């Protein structure tokens, strides 16, 4: 039912957007295998298009579309490209101008941080896992980066006794394959905190600086980036009796962490902690991420980080959608811009530009869409994952990567996550988002991501994730 629902949505959208713009024209495109026969339909690629979507609009497959146009990598098409639609006669749609609210054009040169521009990454859970096997899986997906959450408390349980052996194996396995690493360093040990409820910062930020300096020194030249804390706008991540939740407290920790990393490894990139989109702002349990970011800039964020961390979750809203019109079947988590992937990225970019920091990129240190289709039903807290099917998850993630590449102000994007179902975590949330399902088999999203990033590794090639035909949309 949900698959038909999603297919119908795409088909209706395609008809509404293409039909009013058609013109009768005979076009030639330099580089096409042969000129198109007269009256054969030629489609001109628009912003947001993928080969999968175009094929679905015209009742064909992405393989036939690729073969008819001499495309060897189905993941790469460009705005303005003319595509022959095999077996379809008709007029030619005209292109749509590619402008977006950020002021940057799709496929604009990507902003860089410490030499790193847009790239693909994924978070892994290394606990009790075969790290070599994980590294092989990451490489087969075509990922250039891996994110690892480093919980400080696990590596310095006693003050002054730091042991990085639990991280050494990860670095040793990832480095030879050319996979770059982002360490997100969070969760102070109990000896450093007065409050031991939930996770939180140390009472004395200098203790964090000592740990960060030791970490960056130990991995100089081998770990490319460090994220200073995780979602500091949430109470569960910033529970402290000394430092109240807010930008004024976090910016001081960021300054300490930034200075410590740069002193040990000046080439490493330092990313501000990715904020959690919340949809609310009570000043106790959470602070609205947009307000938090504005306050950080007022406190000097531009001088204390190389990139801005972001966690633009989509809940159950497709990556292209904007606030606040829910998709069919979505009955919650649609009422605020915080619940939309694209709204969050655009809002952050607007704040960055207004703060005069236009050359700084956003690093998406966590994003994804969860599904409970192959798990036990979720709790009410995570009810939104029940709105998203496995097929929708498989469609949304590659499209989000495409959007990040198009926007021009996004650096590496880290998909959350690879193996959350296998890590045996106390919270079921990680499993909803995993590319590998609870049965140990890859979910459909694994194949669609791999097809986009590393199609040569797909054996055998997957069938189209969405092949929309009039017959398919006639029933629901």
Secondary structure by P-SEA (a helix, b strand, c coil): caaaaaaaaaaaaaaaaccccccbbbbbbcccccccccccbbbbbcccccaaaaaaaacccaaaaaaaccccccccccccbbbbbcccbbbbbbbccccccccccccccccccccccbbbbbcccccccaaaaaaaaaaaacccbbbbbbccccccccccccccccaaaaaaaaaaacbbbbbbbbbbccccccccccccccccaaaaaaaaaaaaaaacccccbbbcccccccccccccccccccaaaaaaaaaaaaaaaaaacccbbbbcccccccccccccccccaaaaaaaaaaacccccccbbbbbcccccccccccccccccccccccccccccaaaaaaaaaaaaaaaccccbbbbccccbbbbccccccccccccccccccaaaaaaaaaaaaaaaaaaccccbbbcccccccccccccccccccccccccccccaaaaaaaaacccccccccccccccccccccccc
